[in-house]
Amino acid sequence: MRVLVTGASGNVGRFVVKELQQLGEEVVVAGTNKQKLIGIFGSDVEAVTLDFTSPDTFKEAIKNIDRVFLMRPPHLGKVKDMYPFIDHLSEQSLQLVVFLSLMGVSRNPFPPHYRIEKYIEQKCLPYTHVRPGFFMQNISGVHAEEIKQQNKVFVPAGNSETSFIDARDIGLTIAKMLHQPEKHHDKAYTLTGKEALTYNQVADILSDVTGKDIVYDKPSMLAYRKYYIEERQLDPTYVTVTMMLYLMTRLGTAKPVTADFSEITGKEPTSFKQFALDHVAAFK
Ligand SMILES: NC(=O)c1ccc[n+]([C@@H]2O[C@H](COP(=O)([O-])OP(=O)(O)OC[C@H]3O[C@@H](n4cnc5c(N)ncnc54)[C@H](OP(=O)(O)O)[C@@H]3O)[C@@H](O)[C@H]2O)c1
């Protein structure tokens, strides 16, 4: 049987696909934009259209599938947008649904991931909740523009620390779980990198790797909001959600370091320095 990877074009999904293929699994990649998926994975991998907000796409996506990687697209504002697909999954005979959740949700009911985890459990699906910390790819993705153009890291996290994890490591862990579903039934794991760093340390590593003088700007929440909405023209709802996450970060919630990644994969997590070296072009 085959594994369905939702959000296959995303930061994590693309590495789930790659690692599952390395393990010899047959993968079906899903997203709202089939042409984008074919562009990324080629025509040898089966691509299906799946839109969580369009139930008429569900049946085809789940055909001959017995395991699922499930993620929540960040822009889907309402938690309930995810419920119809989860309902559909609960009517299938599945071995495992691995849900991409968020670090700390067991103690924090506010992020949507908390309610999605609970909904999956209520539906009696065989689940694994994967709760990662902040992705290193946030730095090479949404925050790269200021690093590249203005030599500054522009994140409202104060002096707090973050145990960043590489999305490549998350993808590897999730593929291992889907490959051996019986080992991970009804469990939750928190995935982090090997160390917690301040954004000053992030800026120092980026300076070292790029040869530029990159500093941490430490903006206030309001300055961050104004800049990201007015200058970068990002969706205000998305900016508000990230402000909430950086507020939690300031309170210390993003700094714990766990051993779950190493216990599952037998490997050391990727260091931020290695990540920066591998993605140096994003910062220059
Ligand atoms: N960034 C972090 O630091 C962090 C940390 C912990 C947890 N998380 C969680 O990780 C998740 C995001 O994962 P990611 O970064 O891998 O994703 P991403 O890069 O933001 O990609 C979003 C994916 O969702 C798909 N998608 C968009 N709308 C869809 C719809 N209506 N129906 C089905 N698929 C849809 C997109 O595919 P198409 O373009 O083909 O539609 C794309 O593959 C979020 O839930 C976030 O809260 C993030």
The ligand as a Gaussian input file, in Angstrom:
#p B3LYP/6-31G(d) Opt

LIG

0 1
 N        7.576000      27.247000      10.563000
 C        7.779000      26.768000      11.774000
 O        8.712000      27.153000      12.467000
 C        6.836000      25.724000      12.323000
 C        7.144000      25.104000      13.548000
 C        6.286000      24.104000      14.040000
 C        5.139000      23.761000      13.328000
 N        4.869000      24.395000      12.147000
 C        3.646000      24.022000      11.414000
 O        4.004000      23.404000      10.184000
 C        2.923000      23.605000       9.261000
 C        3.477000      24.157000       7.964000
 O        4.315000      23.191000       7.360000
 P        5.269000      23.595000       6.155000
 O        6.100000      24.763000       6.573000
 O        5.913000      22.340000       5.702000
 O        4.210000      24.082000       5.062000
 P        4.387000      25.236000       3.975000
 O        5.796000      25.237000       3.467000
 O        3.805000      26.479000       4.521000
 O        3.473000      24.710000       2.790000
 C        2.065000      24.700000       2.854000
 C        1.573000      23.483000       2.077000
 O        0.166000      23.397000       2.204000
 C       -0.407000      23.081000       0.930000
 N       -1.759000      23.664000       0.902000
 C       -2.068000      24.974000       0.892000
 N       -3.412000      25.118000       0.927000
 C       -3.950000      23.880000       0.958000
 C       -5.290000      23.391000       1.005000
 N       -6.353000      24.213000       1.021000
 N       -5.487000      22.045000       1.019000
 C       -4.424000      21.198000       0.993000
 N       -3.121000      21.601000       0.960000
 C       -2.895000      22.939000       0.942000
 C        0.533000      23.735000      -0.073000
 O        0.461000      23.064000      -1.312000
 P       -0.172000      23.766000      -2.625000
 O        0.607000      25.008000      -2.846000
 O       -0.034000      22.740000      -3.692000
 O       -1.590000      24.051000      -2.275000
 C        1.905000      23.538000       0.611000
 O        2.468000      22.296000       0.233000
 C        1.945000      24.577000       9.917000
 O        0.860000      23.895000      10.471000
 C        2.813000      25.212000      10.995000
 O        2.065000      25.736000      12.065000
 C        5.690000      25.350000      11.614000

